[in-house]
Amino acid sequence: MESPFSAVIALAVLTEVSVDAVKTLFPAVRNWRSHAASVMLGISLAVLTRTGMLSALGIDIAWCWLDYTLTGLAISRGSNFIHDFLSRF
């Protein structure tokens, strides 16, 4: 079984690549629009794949949707942020 952190890294990379592709196709998607697209995609991927960093760290959380949302926000920051975060652990 793969590590949940591997899934988070993969989702971060997919989000980064997808948003970059959208920005290439639609030049108007810049600044806050690209950030909003990244956040929406990151949260959506975390929810749809049920990937949560808090639960992976053994932190009990009453609402799984909050874990997915926070993970999605981390995913939306991109693969570099995730790599830096995980290297501290």
C-alpha positions, 0 to 999 in steps of 0.5 A, spaced: 500 500 500 502 506 498 503 512 503 497 517 503 503 522 503 505 520 496 497 521 494 498 528 496 504 529 492 501 526 486 495 530 487 499 536 488 503 535 482 496 534 478 493 540 480 499 544 478 500 541 471 492 542 470 492 549 472 498 551 468 494 548 462 488 552 463 492 558 464 495 556 457 489 555 454 485 561 457 490 567 458 485 571 462 486 566 468 491 569 472 492 572 479 486 571 483 483 566 478 488 561 477 489 561 485 481 560 485 482 555 480 487 551 484 484 551 490 477 549 487 481 543 484 485 541 490 479 541 495 475 537 489 481 532 488 482 531 496 474 530 497 473 525 491 479 521 493 478 521 500 485 524 502 486 527 508 493 529 511 491 529 518 488 522 519 494 520 515 498 523 521 494 519 526 490 526 528 483 524 530 478 529 527 471 529 528 469 532 521 473 528 515 470 534 510 475 539 514 481 534 513 479 533 506 478 541 505 485 543 509 489 537 505 486 540 498 488 547 500 495 544 501 495 540 495 493 547 491 499 550 494 503 546 489 508 540 489 514 544 492 510 546 498 508 539 499 515 537 498 517 542 503 512 540 508 513 533 508 521 534 508 520 537 515 517 530 518 
